[in-house]
Amino acid sequence: MTTHIDNAALQELRQGFSGEILLPEAAGYDEARKLFNAMIDRRPAIIAQCDDVEDVLAAVTYGRRLELEIAVRGGGHGVAGKALTEGGLVIDLRRMNGVSVDPDARTATVAGGATMSHLDRATQPHDLATTGGRVSTTGVGGFTLGGGDGWLARKFGLACDNLLAAKLVTADSSGWPATTCWPPSW
Ligand SMILES: Cc1cc2nc3c(=O)[nH]c(=O)nc-3n(C[C@H](O)[C@H](O)[C@H](O)COP(=O)(O)OP(=O)(O)OC[C@H]3O[C@@H](n4cnc5c(N)ncnc54)[C@H](O)[C@@H]3O)c2cc1C
């Protein structure tokens, strides 16, 4: 599917965007659209490799304005390939992979594109761990959204049982930081 990309709108998106915007002719485009499941072969019109939340907000706003189908890419392990869209906009979170650990509270704050290896590397020096994917390149975000059954599940439950709160970019991109807390008192 070929999607017409409005140049003026694209220029607007590029202004102030700190990450990288890849169109099909760009070097790195094919590499960026590879998923773990190599049977998925979709060609997005735009891949927005976001550096921070402002980039994500800009990309969501752009996609909505142009009525593009939007896909969000974390670790790219989803077998059905929902991290890619044919002819639409991919919001690629892989550059947003920071993890900070609060050893006293025994919590970790994980950016949307971090993988299990980012999480494990940050928590291990504190002798902390939680239920994580069996393969270290799995995205923490996608894993947790799907429930997340890993090595420590029999002791600590699923990854989603250990999720305390999430900051969300909403579809109307107005809500940052829309924070959902569980339990509500947290
Ligand atoms: C080799 C392999 C091993 C696996 N092992 C396990 C296992 O041990 N236990 C288990 O429970 N599952 C396992 N899975 C399944 C895997 O956890 C899920 O497919 C999970 O959804 C992958 O997340 P991802 O971020 O890597 O993938 P992606 O394909 O990037 O994302 C999956 C879905 O989540 C969405 N998403 C991802 N990150 C975000 C975010 N930050 N914000 C909003 N939406 C987001 C994407 O849009 C997509 O719809 C495995 C999969 C593979 C391929």
The ligand as a Tripos MOL2 file, in Angstrom:
@<TRIPOS>MOLECULE
LIG
   53    58     1     0     0
SMALL
NO_CHARGES

@<TRIPOS>ATOM
      1 C1         11.2510  -15.7410   21.3870 C.3       1 LIG1
      2 C2         10.0820  -15.2880   22.2100 C.ar      1 LIG1
      3 C3         10.0350  -15.6410   23.5460 C.ar      1 LIG1
      4 C4          8.9510  -15.2540   24.3270 C.ar      1 LIG1
      5 N1          8.9400  -15.6260   25.6420 N.ar      1 LIG1
      6 C5          7.8960  -15.2810   26.4310 C.ar      1 LIG1
      7 C6          7.8530  -15.6420   27.8070 C.ar      1 LIG1
      8 O1          8.7410  -16.2810   28.3210 O.2       1 LIG1
      9 N2          6.7830  -15.2650   28.5320 N.ar      1 LIG1
     10 C7          5.7490  -14.5370   27.9920 C.ar      1 LIG1
     11 O2          4.8100  -14.1820   28.7270 O.2       1 LIG1
     12 N3          5.7660  -14.1510   26.7010 N.ar      1 LIG1
     13 C8          6.8080  -14.5170   25.9050 C.ar      1 LIG1
     14 N4          6.8250  -14.1350   24.5840 N.ar      1 LIG1
     15 C9          5.7200  -13.3220   24.0730 C.3       1 LIG1
     16 C10         6.0580  -11.8260   24.2700 C.3       1 LIG1
     17 O3          6.2320  -11.5190   25.6160 O.3       1 LIG1
     18 C11         4.9170  -10.9500   23.7260 C.3       1 LIG1
     19 O4          4.7810  -11.1730   22.3510 O.3       1 LIG1
     20 C12         5.1320   -9.4740   24.0120 C.3       1 LIG1
     21 O5          3.9540   -8.7690   23.6280 O.3       1 LIG1
     22 C13         6.3340   -8.9200   23.2530 C.3       1 LIG1
     23 O6          6.5380   -7.5870   23.6080 O.3       1 LIG1
     24 P1          7.5550   -6.6860   22.7390 P.3       1 LIG1
     25 O7          7.5150   -5.3060   23.2800 O.co2     1 LIG1
     26 O8          8.8710   -7.3930   22.6370 O.co2     1 LIG1
     27 O9          6.9030   -6.7980   21.2870 O.3       1 LIG1
     28 P2          6.2040   -5.7660   20.2950 P.3       1 LIG1
     29 O10         5.8560   -6.6160   19.1230 O.co2     1 LIG1
     30 O11         7.0570   -4.5790   20.0670 O.co2     1 LIG1
     31 O12         4.9190   -5.3200   21.0790 O.3       1 LIG1
     32 C14         3.8460   -6.2310   21.3390 C.3       1 LIG1
     33 C15         2.5500   -5.4000   21.4790 C.3       1 LIG1
     34 O13         2.6720   -4.5190   22.5890 O.3       1 LIG1
     35 C16         2.5800   -3.1410   22.1580 C.3       1 LIG1
     36 N5          3.5770   -2.3760   22.9100 N.ar      1 LIG1
     37 C17         4.8580   -2.7110   23.1620 C.ar      1 LIG1
     38 N6          5.4570   -1.7960   23.9400 N.ar      1 LIG1
     39 C18         4.5200   -0.8450   24.1860 C.ar      1 LIG1
     40 C19         4.5200    0.3640   24.9260 C.ar      1 LIG1
     41 N7          5.6110    0.7670   25.5960 N.pl3     1 LIG1
     42 N8          3.3960    1.1180   24.9520 N.ar      1 LIG1
     43 C20         2.2860    0.7040   24.2790 C.ar      1 LIG1
     44 N9          2.2100   -0.4390   23.5590 N.ar      1 LIG1
     45 C21         3.3190   -1.2090   23.5160 C.ar      1 LIG1
     46 C22         2.8590   -3.1740   20.6450 C.3       1 LIG1
     47 O14         2.1890   -2.1130   19.9840 O.3       1 LIG1
     48 C23         2.2870   -4.5290   20.2440 C.3       1 LIG1
     49 O15         0.8920   -4.4450   20.0480 O.3       1 LIG1
     50 C24         7.8870  -14.4880   23.7680 C.ar      1 LIG1
     51 C25         7.9430  -14.1340   22.4140 C.ar      1 LIG1
     52 C26         9.0200  -14.5340   21.6390 C.ar      1 LIG1
     53 C27         9.0650  -14.1630   20.1870 C.3       1 LIG1
@<TRIPOS>BOND
     1     1     2 1
     2     2     3 ar
     3     2    52 ar
     4     3     4 ar
     5     4     5 ar
     6     4    50 ar
     7     5     6 ar
     8     6     7 ar
     9     6    13 1
    10     7     8 2
    11     7     9 ar
    12     9    10 ar
    13    10    11 2
    14    10    12 ar
    15    12    13 ar
    16    13    14 ar
    17    14    15 1
    18    14    50 ar
    19    15    16 1
    20    16    17 1
    21    16    18 1
    22    18    19 1
    23    18    20 1
    24    20    21 1
    25    20    22 1
    26    22    23 1
    27    23    24 1
    28    24    25 2
    29    24    26 1
    30    24    27 1
    31    27    28 1
    32    28    29 2
    33    28    30 1
    34    28    31 1
    35    31    32 1
    36    32    33 1
    37    33    34 1
    38    33    48 1
    39    34    35 1
    40    35    36 1
    41    35    46 1
    42    36    37 ar
    43    36    45 ar
    44    37    38 ar
    45    38    39 ar
    46    39    40 ar
    47    39    45 ar
    48    40    41 1
    49    40    42 ar
    50    42    43 ar
    51    43    44 ar
    52    44    45 ar
    53    46    47 1
    54    46    48 1
    55    48    49 1
    56    50    51 ar
    57    51    52 ar
    58    52    53 1
@<TRIPOS>SUBSTRUCTURE
     1 LIG1         1 GROUP 0 **** ****
